[in-house]
Amino acid sequence: MDEEPRYELHAHVLNADRYWGAYPLKQVAYQQEYLASVYGMKPSDFKIVRVA
């Protein structure tokens, strides 16, 4: 059985490169919105990257 692909969020936050993950695709979209609201950023400031 194939495992569902996982994704990380990458962003430059508080003067450092930050990474969150690995999440299923449905959850990564939610996390992107949530983290953007927490850090006062736009969701588009977070890059979604597929991980192995």
HELIX and SHEET records of a PDB file:
HELIX    1   1 LEU A   25  TYR A   39  1                                  15    
HELIX    2   2 PRO A   43  ASP A   45  5                                   3    
SHEET    1   A 3 ALA A  16  TYR A  23  0                                        
SHEET    2   A 3 ARG A   6  VAL A  13 -1                                        
SHEET    3   A 3 LYS A  47  VAL A  51 -1                                        
END                                                                             
